[in-house]
Amino acid sequence: MLTRTDRWIIALAVCGIASLYILLWRPNTEGRRAEISVNGKVVATLDLQRDVLQKFTGMLGESEIEIRDRRIRFRASPCHGKQCIHMGWARRGGEFIACLPNRIAVTIIADESVYDAVNF
């Protein structure tokens, strides 16, 4: 059985956590550009303001990267599972999409980012 004091403590904890969430977890800013890395080396920096379809050659072959409406995605890739294509569009600063078998990675860069690291 919960006492009145227990209920007050639980209510204060829930309100405190909700307040911290609202104050500290701001939405990330939109990205301005994207860094394309092949085999760990940055090979291009693309502006997200321009619509582009560009090919990059990785370990398995060519991957197509598309920029449209300030978003970026893998459009085509020679890998087997096509997980990079299924990741969909990225647009926020700090987001990261990659074709690991082909060793091509895309990192969205913004003027200001809330995150200093992303963990999966």
VORODO-195746 format. One record per atom (N, C-alpha, C): residue in three letters; atom name; x, y, z. Coordinates in Angstrom, 1 decimal, m for minus. Example, Ala and Ser with C-alpha at 12.3 -4.5 7.8 and 13.67 -1.06 7.14 Angstrom:
2
+------+------+--------+--------+--------+
| code | site |     xx |     yy |     zz |
+------+------+--------+--------+--------+
|  Ala |    N |   13.2 |   m5.7 |    7.8 |
|  Ala |   CA |   12.3 |   m4.5 |    7.8 |
|  Ala |    C |   13.2 |   m3.3 |    7.8 |
|  Ser |    N |   12.8 |   m2.2 |    7.1 |
|  Ser |   CA |   13.7 |   m1.1 |    7.1 |
|  Ser |    C |   12.9 |    0.0 |    7.9 |
+------+------+--------+--------+--------+
//
This chain:
120
+------+------+--------+--------+--------+
| code | site |     xx |     yy |     zz |
+------+------+--------+--------+--------+
|  Met |    N |    0.8 |   m1.2 |    0.0 |
|  Met |   CA |    0.0 |    0.0 |    0.0 |
|  Met |    C |    0.9 |    1.2 |    0.0 |
|  Leu |    N |    0.5 |    2.2 |   m0.8 |
|  Leu |   CA |    1.2 |    3.5 |   m0.9 |
|  Leu |    C |    0.6 |    4.4 |    0.1 |
|  Thr |    N |    1.4 |    5.1 |    0.8 |
|  Thr |   CA |    1.0 |    6.2 |    1.7 |
|  Thr |    C |    0.8 |    7.5 |    0.9 |
|  Arg |    N |    0.2 |    8.5 |    1.6 |
|  Arg |   CA |    0.1 |    9.8 |    1.0 |
|  Arg |    C |    1.4 |   10.4 |    0.6 |
|  Thr |    N |    2.4 |   10.2 |    1.5 |
|  Thr |   CA |    3.8 |   10.7 |    1.2 |
|  Thr |    C |    4.4 |   10.0 |    0.0 |
|  Asp |    N |    4.2 |    8.7 |   m0.1 |
|  Asp |   CA |    4.7 |    8.0 |   m1.3 |
|  Asp |    C |    4.1 |    8.5 |   m2.6 |
|  Arg |    N |    2.8 |    8.8 |   m2.5 |
|  Arg |   CA |    2.2 |    9.4 |   m3.7 |
|  Arg |    C |    2.7 |   10.7 |   m4.1 |
|  Trp |    N |    3.0 |   11.6 |   m3.1 |
|  Trp |   CA |    3.5 |   12.9 |   m3.3 |
|  Trp |    C |    5.0 |   12.8 |   m3.9 |
|  Ile |    N |    5.7 |   11.9 |   m3.4 |
|  Ile |   CA |    7.1 |   11.7 |   m3.9 |
|  Ile |    C |    7.1 |   11.2 |   m5.3 |
|  Ile |    N |    6.2 |   10.3 |   m5.6 |
|  Ile |   CA |    6.1 |    9.8 |   m7.0 |
|  Ile |    C |    5.6 |   10.9 |   m7.9 |
|  Ala |    N |    4.6 |   11.7 |   m7.5 |
|  Ala |   CA |    4.1 |   12.8 |   m8.3 |
|  Ala |    C |    5.2 |   13.8 |   m8.6 |
|  Leu |    N |    6.0 |   14.2 |   m7.6 |
|  Leu |   CA |    7.1 |   15.1 |   m7.7 |
|  Leu |    C |    8.2 |   14.6 |   m8.7 |
|  Ala |    N |    8.5 |   13.3 |   m8.5 |
|  Ala |   CA |    9.5 |   12.7 |   m9.4 |
|  Ala |    C |    9.0 |   12.7 |  m10.9 |
|  Val |    N |    7.8 |   12.4 |  m11.1 |
|  Val |   CA |    7.2 |   12.4 |  m12.5 |
|  Val |    C |    7.3 |   13.8 |  m13.0 |
|  Cys |    N |    6.8 |   14.8 |  m12.3 |
|  Cys |   CA |    6.8 |   16.2 |  m12.7 |
|  Cys |    C |    8.3 |   16.7 |  m12.9 |
|  Gly |    N |    9.2 |   16.3 |  m12.1 |
|  Gly |   CA |   10.6 |   16.7 |  m12.2 |
|  Gly |    C |   11.2 |   16.1 |  m13.5 |
|  Ile |    N |   10.9 |   14.8 |  m13.8 |
|  Ile |   CA |   11.5 |   14.2 |  m15.0 |
|  Ile |    C |   10.9 |   14.8 |  m16.2 |
|  Ala |    N |    9.6 |   15.1 |  m16.2 |
|  Ala |   CA |    8.9 |   15.8 |  m17.3 |
|  Ala |    C |    9.5 |   17.2 |  m17.6 |
|  Ser |    N |    9.7 |   17.9 |  m16.5 |
|  Ser |   CA |   10.3 |   19.2 |  m16.6 |
|  Ser |    C |   11.7 |   19.2 |  m17.2 |
|  Leu |    N |   12.5 |   18.3 |  m16.7 |
|  Leu |   CA |   13.9 |   18.1 |  m17.3 |
|  Leu |    C |   13.8 |   17.7 |  m18.8 |
|  Tyr |    N |   12.9 |   16.9 |  m19.1 |
|  Tyr |   CA |   12.8 |   16.4 |  m20.5 |
|  Tyr |    C |   12.5 |   17.6 |  m21.4 |
|  Ile |    N |   11.5 |   18.5 |  m21.0 |
|  Ile |   CA |   11.1 |   19.6 |  m21.7 |
|  Ile |    C |   12.2 |   20.6 |  m21.8 |
|  Leu |    N |   12.9 |   20.9 |  m20.7 |
|  Leu |   CA |   14.0 |   21.9 |  m20.7 |
|  Leu |    C |   15.3 |   21.5 |  m21.4 |
|  Leu |    N |   15.6 |   20.2 |  m21.3 |
|  Leu |   CA |   16.9 |   19.8 |  m21.8 |
|  Leu |    C |   16.9 |   19.1 |  m23.2 |
|  Trp |    N |   15.8 |   18.5 |  m23.5 |
|  Trp |   CA |   15.8 |   17.7 |  m24.8 |
|  Trp |    C |   15.1 |   18.5 |  m25.9 |
|  Arg |    N |   15.9 |   19.4 |  m26.4 |
|  Arg |   CA |   15.4 |   20.3 |  m27.5 |
|  Arg |    C |   15.5 |   19.5 |  m28.8 |
|  Pro |    N |   14.7 |   19.8 |  m29.7 |
|  Pro |   CA |   14.9 |   19.2 |  m31.1 |
|  Pro |    C |   16.1 |   19.8 |  m31.7 |
|  Asn |    N |   16.8 |   18.9 |  m32.4 |
|  Asn |   CA |   18.0 |   19.2 |  m33.1 |
|  Asn |    C |   17.8 |   20.2 |  m34.2 |
|  Thr |    N |   18.7 |   21.0 |  m34.6 |
|  Thr |   CA |   18.6 |   21.9 |  m35.7 |
|  Thr |    C |   18.8 |   21.2 |  m37.0 |
|  Glu |    N |   18.2 |   21.8 |  m38.0 |
|  Glu |   CA |   18.3 |   21.2 |  m39.4 |
|  Glu |    C |   19.8 |   21.3 |  m39.9 |
|  Gly |    N |   20.2 |   20.3 |  m40.6 |
|  Gly |   CA |   21.5 |   20.3 |  m41.1 |
|  Gly |    C |   21.7 |   21.3 |  m42.3 |
|  Arg |    N |   22.9 |   21.8 |  m42.4 |
|  Arg |   CA |   23.3 |   22.7 |  m43.5 |
|  Arg |    C |   24.1 |   22.0 |  m44.6 |
|  Arg |    N |   24.9 |   21.0 |  m44.2 |
|  Arg |   CA |   25.7 |   20.3 |  m45.1 |
|  Arg |    C |   25.9 |   18.8 |  m44.7 |
|  Ala |    N |   26.4 |   18.0 |  m45.6 |
|  Ala |   CA |   26.6 |   16.6 |  m45.3 |
|  Ala |    C |   28.1 |   16.2 |  m45.7 |
|  Glu |    N |   28.7 |   15.5 |  m44.8 |
|  Glu |   CA |   30.1 |   15.0 |  m45.0 |
|  Glu |    C |   30.0 |   13.6 |  m45.5 |
|  Ile |    N |   30.5 |   13.3 |  m46.6 |
|  Ile |   CA |   30.5 |   11.9 |  m47.2 |
|  Ile |    C |   31.9 |   11.3 |  m46.9 |
|  Ser |    N |   32.0 |   10.2 |  m46.2 |
|  Ser |   CA |   33.2 |    9.5 |  m46.0 |
|  Ser |    C |   33.2 |    8.2 |  m46.7 |
|  Val |    N |   34.4 |    7.9 |  m47.3 |
|  Val |   CA |   34.6 |    6.6 |  m47.9 |
|  Val |    C |   35.8 |    5.9 |  m47.3 |
|  Asn |    N |   35.6 |    4.8 |  m46.7 |
|  Asn |   CA |   36.7 |    4.1 |  m46.0 |
|  Asn |    C |   37.3 |    4.9 |  m44.9 |
|  Gly |    N |   36.5 |    5.7 |  m44.2 |
|  Gly |   CA |   37.0 |    6.5 |  m43.1 |
|  Gly |    C |   37.6 |    7.8 |  m43.5 |
|  Lys |    N |   37.7 |    8.2 |  m44.7 |
|  Lys |   CA |   38.2 |    9.5 |  m45.2 |
|  Lys |    C |   37.1 |   10.3 |  m45.8 |
|  Val |    N |   37.0 |   11.6 |  m45.4 |
|  Val |   CA |   36.0 |   12.5 |  m45.9 |
|  Val |    C |   36.4 |   12.8 |  m47.3 |
|  Val |    N |   35.5 |   12.5 |  m48.3 |
|  Val |   CA |   35.8 |   12.7 |  m49.7 |
|  Val |    C |   35.0 |   13.9 |  m50.3 |
|  Ala |    N |   33.9 |   14.3 |  m49.6 |
|  Ala |   CA |   33.1 |   15.4 |  m50.1 |
|  Ala |    C |   32.3 |   16.0 |  m49.0 |
|  Thr |    N |   32.0 |   17.3 |  m49.2 |
|  Thr |   CA |   31.1 |   18.0 |  m48.3 |
|  Thr |    C |   30.0 |   18.6 |  m49.2 |
|  Leu |    N |   28.7 |   18.1 |  m49.0 |
|  Leu |   CA |   27.7 |   18.6 |  m49.9 |
|  Leu |    C |   26.7 |   19.5 |  m49.2 |
|  Asp |    N |   26.3 |   20.5 |  m49.9 |
|  Asp |   CA |   25.3 |   21.5 |  m49.4 |
|  Asp |    C |   23.9 |   20.9 |  m49.5 |
|  Leu |    N |   23.2 |   20.9 |  m48.4 |
|  Leu |   CA |   21.9 |   20.3 |  m48.4 |
|  Leu |    C |   20.8 |   21.3 |  m49.0 |
|  Gln |    N |   21.2 |   22.5 |  m49.3 |
|  Gln |   CA |   20.3 |   23.5 |  m49.9 |
|  Gln |    C |   20.1 |   23.2 |  m51.4 |
|  Arg |    N |   21.0 |   22.4 |  m52.0 |
|  Arg |   CA |   20.9 |   22.1 |  m53.4 |
|  Arg |    C |   20.5 |   20.7 |  m53.7 |
|  Asp |    N |   19.6 |   20.5 |  m54.6 |
|  Asp |   CA |   19.2 |   19.1 |  m54.9 |
|  Asp |    C |   20.3 |   18.5 |  m55.8 |
|  Val |    N |   20.8 |   17.3 |  m55.4 |
|  Val |   CA |   21.9 |   16.6 |  m56.1 |
|  Val |    C |   21.7 |   15.1 |  m56.1 |
|  Leu |    N |   22.1 |   14.5 |  m57.1 |
|  Leu |   CA |   22.2 |   13.0 |  m57.2 |
|  Leu |    C |   23.7 |   12.7 |  m57.5 |
|  Gln |    N |   24.4 |   12.1 |  m56.6 |
|  Gln |   CA |   25.8 |   11.9 |  m56.8 |
|  Gln |    C |   26.2 |   10.5 |  m56.5 |
|  Lys |    N |   27.2 |   10.0 |  m57.2 |
|  Lys |   CA |   27.7 |    8.6 |  m57.0 |
|  Lys |    C |   29.0 |    8.6 |  m56.3 |
|  Phe |    N |   29.2 |    7.7 |  m55.3 |
|  Phe |   CA |   30.5 |    7.5 |  m54.6 |
|  Phe |    C |   30.9 |    6.0 |  m54.7 |
|  Thr |    N |   32.2 |    5.8 |  m55.0 |
|  Thr |   CA |   32.6 |    4.4 |  m55.1 |
|  Thr |    C |   33.2 |    3.9 |  m53.8 |
|  Gly |    N |   32.7 |    2.8 |  m53.3 |
|  Gly |   CA |   33.2 |    2.2 |  m52.1 |
|  Gly |    C |   33.8 |    0.9 |  m52.4 |
|  Met |    N |   33.9 |    0.0 |  m51.3 |
|  Met |   CA |   34.6 |   m1.3 |  m51.4 |
|  Met |    C |   33.8 |   m2.2 |  m52.4 |
|  Leu |    N |   32.5 |   m2.2 |  m52.4 |
|  Leu |   CA |   31.7 |   m3.1 |  m53.3 |
|  Leu |    C |   31.3 |   m2.5 |  m54.6 |
|  Gly |    N |   31.4 |   m1.2 |  m54.8 |
|  Gly |   CA |   31.0 |   m0.6 |  m56.0 |
|  Gly |    C |   30.4 |    0.8 |  m55.7 |
|  Glu |    N |   29.5 |    1.3 |  m56.6 |
|  Glu |   CA |   29.0 |    2.7 |  m56.5 |
|  Glu |    C |   27.7 |    2.7 |  m55.7 |
|  Ser |    N |   27.6 |    3.7 |  m54.9 |
|  Ser |   CA |   26.4 |    4.0 |  m54.1 |
|  Ser |    C |   25.9 |    5.4 |  m54.6 |
|  Glu |    N |   24.6 |    5.5 |  m54.8 |
|  Glu |   CA |   24.0 |    6.8 |  m55.2 |
|  Glu |    C |   23.5 |    7.5 |  m53.9 |
|  Ile |    N |   23.9 |    8.7 |  m53.7 |
|  Ile |   CA |   23.4 |    9.5 |  m52.6 |
|  Ile |    C |   22.6 |   10.7 |  m53.2 |
|  Glu |    N |   21.4 |   10.9 |  m52.7 |
|  Glu |   CA |   20.4 |   11.9 |  m53.2 |
|  Glu |    C |   20.2 |   12.9 |  m52.2 |
|  Ile |    N |   20.2 |   14.2 |  m52.6 |
|  Ile |   CA |   19.8 |   15.3 |  m51.8 |
|  Ile |    C |   18.6 |   15.9 |  m52.4 |
|  Arg |    N |   17.5 |   16.1 |  m51.6 |
|  Arg |   CA |   16.3 |   16.7 |  m52.1 |
|  Arg |    C |   15.6 |   17.3 |  m51.0 |
|  Asp |    N |   15.1 |   18.5 |  m51.1 |
|  Asp |   CA |   14.3 |   19.2 |  m50.1 |
|  Asp |    C |   15.0 |   19.3 |  m48.8 |
|  Arg |    N |   16.3 |   19.6 |  m48.8 |
|  Arg |   CA |   17.2 |   19.7 |  m47.6 |
|  Arg |    C |   17.3 |   18.4 |  m46.8 |
|  Arg |    N |   17.1 |   17.3 |  m47.5 |
|  Arg |   CA |   17.3 |   16.0 |  m46.9 |
|  Arg |    C |   18.2 |   15.1 |  m47.7 |
|  Ile |    N |   18.8 |   14.1 |  m47.1 |
|  Ile |   CA |   19.8 |   13.3 |  m47.8 |
|  Ile |    C |   19.5 |   11.8 |  m47.6 |
|  Arg |    N |   19.7 |   10.9 |  m48.5 |
|  Arg |   CA |   19.5 |    9.5 |  m48.4 |
|  Arg |    C |   20.4 |    8.7 |  m49.3 |
|  Phe |    N |   20.5 |    7.4 |  m49.1 |
|  Phe |   CA |   21.1 |    6.5 |  m50.0 |
|  Phe |    C |   20.0 |    6.1 |  m51.0 |
|  Arg |    N |   20.2 |    6.3 |  m52.3 |
|  Arg |   CA |   19.2 |    6.0 |  m53.3 |
|  Arg |    C |   19.4 |    4.6 |  m53.8 |
|  Ala |    N |   20.7 |    4.2 |  m54.0 |
|  Ala |   CA |   21.0 |    2.9 |  m54.5 |
|  Ala |    C |   22.4 |    2.5 |  m53.9 |
|  Ser |    N |   22.6 |    1.2 |  m53.8 |
|  Ser |   CA |   23.9 |    0.7 |  m53.3 |
|  Ser |    C |   24.0 |   m0.7 |  m53.6 |
|  Pro |    N |   25.3 |   m1.2 |  m53.8 |
|  Pro |   CA |   25.5 |   m2.6 |  m54.2 |
|  Pro |    C |   25.5 |   m3.6 |  m53.1 |
|  Cys |    N |   25.3 |   m3.2 |  m51.9 |
|  Cys |   CA |   25.3 |   m4.1 |  m50.8 |
|  Cys |    C |   24.1 |   m5.1 |  m50.8 |
|  His |    N |   24.2 |   m6.2 |  m50.1 |
|  His |   CA |   23.2 |   m7.2 |  m50.1 |
|  His |    C |   21.9 |   m6.8 |  m49.4 |
|  Gly |    N |   22.0 |   m6.4 |  m48.2 |
|  Gly |   CA |   20.8 |   m6.2 |  m47.3 |
|  Gly |    C |   20.1 |   m4.9 |  m47.6 |
|  Lys |    N |   20.7 |   m3.9 |  m48.2 |
|  Lys |   CA |   20.2 |   m2.6 |  m48.6 |
|  Lys |    C |   19.7 |   m1.9 |  m47.3 |
|  Gln |    N |   20.3 |   m2.1 |  m46.2 |
|  Gln |   CA |   19.9 |   m1.4 |  m45.0 |
|  Gln |    C |   20.1 |    0.1 |  m45.1 |
|  Cys |    N |   21.1 |    0.5 |  m45.8 |
|  Cys |   CA |   21.4 |    1.9 |  m46.0 |
|  Cys |    C |   20.2 |    2.6 |  m46.7 |
|  Ile |    N |   19.6 |    2.0 |  m47.7 |
|  Ile |   CA |   18.5 |    2.5 |  m48.4 |
|  Ile |    C |   17.3 |    2.6 |  m47.5 |
|  His |    N |   17.1 |    1.5 |  m46.7 |
|  His |   CA |   15.9 |    1.5 |  m45.8 |
|  His |    C |   16.0 |    2.4 |  m44.6 |
|  Met |    N |   17.2 |    3.0 |  m44.4 |
|  Met |   CA |   17.3 |    4.0 |  m43.3 |
|  Met |    C |   16.6 |    5.3 |  m43.6 |
|  Gly |    N |   16.3 |    5.5 |  m44.9 |
|  Gly |   CA |   15.5 |    6.6 |  m45.3 |
|  Gly |    C |   16.3 |    8.0 |  m45.3 |
|  Trp |    N |   15.5 |    9.0 |  m45.2 |
|  Trp |   CA |   16.0 |   10.4 |  m45.2 |
|  Trp |    C |   16.6 |   10.8 |  m43.9 |
|  Ala |    N |   17.6 |   11.7 |  m44.0 |
|  Ala |   CA |   18.2 |   12.3 |  m42.8 |
|  Ala |    C |   18.2 |   13.8 |  m43.1 |
|  Arg |    N |   18.0 |   14.6 |  m42.0 |
|  Arg |   CA |   18.0 |   16.0 |  m42.2 |
|  Arg |    C |   18.5 |   16.8 |  m41.0 |
|  Arg |    N |   18.6 |   16.2 |  m39.9 |
|  Arg |   CA |   18.9 |   16.9 |  m38.6 |
|  Arg |    C |   20.4 |   16.8 |  m38.3 |
|  Gly |    N |   21.0 |   17.9 |  m37.8 |
|  Gly |   CA |   22.4 |   17.9 |  m37.4 |
|  Gly |    C |   22.7 |   16.8 |  m36.5 |
|  Gly |    N |   23.8 |   16.1 |  m36.7 |
|  Gly |   CA |   24.2 |   14.9 |  m35.9 |
|  Gly |    C |   23.7 |   13.6 |  m36.4 |
|  Glu |    N |   22.7 |   13.6 |  m37.3 |
|  Glu |   CA |   22.3 |   12.3 |  m37.8 |
|  Glu |    C |   23.4 |   11.6 |  m38.7 |
|  Phe |    N |   23.3 |   10.3 |  m38.8 |
|  Phe |   CA |   24.3 |    9.5 |  m39.4 |
|  Phe |    C |   23.7 |    8.4 |  m40.2 |
|  Ile |    N |   24.0 |    8.2 |  m41.4 |
|  Ile |   CA |   23.5 |    7.1 |  m42.2 |
|  Ile |    C |   24.7 |    6.5 |  m42.9 |
|  Ala |    N |   24.7 |    5.2 |  m43.1 |
|  Ala |   CA |   25.9 |    4.5 |  m43.6 |
|  Ala |    C |   25.5 |    3.3 |  m44.4 |
|  Cys |    N |   26.4 |    2.9 |  m45.3 |
|  Cys |   CA |   26.4 |    1.6 |  m46.0 |
|  Cys |    C |   27.7 |    1.0 |  m45.5 |
|  Leu |    N |   27.5 |    0.2 |  m44.5 |
|  Leu |   CA |   28.7 |   m0.4 |  m43.9 |
|  Leu |    C |   29.5 |   m1.4 |  m44.8 |
|  Pro |    N |   28.8 |   m2.3 |  m45.5 |
|  Pro |   CA |   29.5 |   m3.2 |  m46.4 |
|  Pro |    C |   30.3 |   m2.4 |  m47.5 |
|  Asn |    N |   29.8 |   m1.3 |  m47.9 |
|  Asn |   CA |   30.4 |   m0.5 |  m49.0 |
|  Asn |    C |   31.4 |    0.5 |  m48.4 |
|  Arg |    N |   31.3 |    0.7 |  m47.1 |
|  Arg |   CA |   32.2 |    1.6 |  m46.3 |
|  Arg |    C |   32.0 |    3.1 |  m46.7 |
|  Ile |    N |   30.7 |    3.5 |  m46.9 |
|  Ile |   CA |   30.4 |    4.8 |  m47.2 |
|  Ile |    C |   29.5 |    5.3 |  m46.1 |
|  Ala |    N |   29.8 |    6.5 |  m45.5 |
|  Ala |   CA |   29.1 |    7.1 |  m44.4 |
|  Ala |    C |   28.7 |    8.5 |  m44.7 |
|  Val |    N |   27.5 |    8.9 |  m44.2 |
|  Val |   CA |   27.1 |   10.3 |  m44.4 |
|  Val |    C |   26.8 |   10.9 |  m43.0 |
|  Thr |    N |   27.4 |   12.0 |  m42.7 |
|  Thr |   CA |   27.1 |   12.7 |  m41.4 |
|  Thr |    C |   26.6 |   14.1 |  m41.7 |
|  Ile |    N |   25.4 |   14.4 |  m41.1 |
|  Ile |   CA |   24.8 |   15.7 |  m41.2 |
|  Ile |    C |   25.4 |   16.7 |  m40.3 |
|  Ile |    N |   25.8 |   17.8 |  m40.8 |
|  Ile |   CA |   26.5 |   18.8 |  m40.0 |
|  Ile |    C |   25.6 |   20.0 |  m39.9 |
|  Ala |    N |   25.3 |   20.5 |  m38.7 |
|  Ala |   CA |   24.5 |   21.7 |  m38.5 |
|  Ala |    C |   25.4 |   22.8 |  m37.9 |
|  Asp |    N |   24.9 |   24.0 |  m37.9 |
|  Asp |   CA |   25.6 |   25.1 |  m37.2 |
|  Asp |    C |   25.7 |   24.9 |  m35.7 |
|  Glu |    N |   24.6 |   24.3 |  m35.2 |
|  Glu |   CA |   24.6 |   24.0 |  m33.7 |
|  Glu |    C |   23.9 |   22.7 |  m33.6 |
|  Ser |    N |   24.5 |   21.8 |  m32.8 |
|  Ser |   CA |   24.0 |   20.5 |  m32.5 |
|  Ser |    C |   23.8 |   20.2 |  m31.0 |
|  Val |    N |   22.7 |   19.6 |  m30.7 |
|  Val |   CA |   22.4 |   19.3 |  m29.3 |
|  Val |    C |   23.3 |   18.1 |  m28.8 |
|  Tyr |    N |   23.5 |   17.2 |  m29.7 |
|  Tyr |   CA |   24.2 |   15.9 |  m29.4 |
|  Tyr |    C |   25.7 |   16.1 |  m29.6 |
|  Asp |    N |   26.5 |   15.5 |  m28.7 |
|  Asp |   CA |   27.9 |   15.5 |  m29.0 |
|  Asp |    C |   28.4 |   14.1 |  m29.4 |
|  Ala |    N |   27.4 |   13.1 |  m29.3 |
|  Ala |   CA |   27.7 |   11.7 |  m29.8 |
|  Ala |    C |   26.4 |   11.0 |  m30.0 |
|  Val |    N |   26.3 |   10.0 |  m30.8 |
|  Val |   CA |   25.2 |    9.2 |  m31.1 |
|  Val |    C |   25.5 |    7.8 |  m30.8 |
|  Asn |    N |   24.8 |    7.1 |  m30.0 |
|  Asn |   CA |   25.0 |    5.7 |  m29.7 |
|  Asn |    C |   23.9 |    4.8 |  m30.1 |
|  Phe |    N |   24.2 |    3.7 |  m30.6 |
|  Phe |   CA |   23.2 |    2.7 |  m31.1 |
|  Phe |    C |   23.3 |    1.4 |  m30.3 |
+------+------+--------+--------+--------+
//
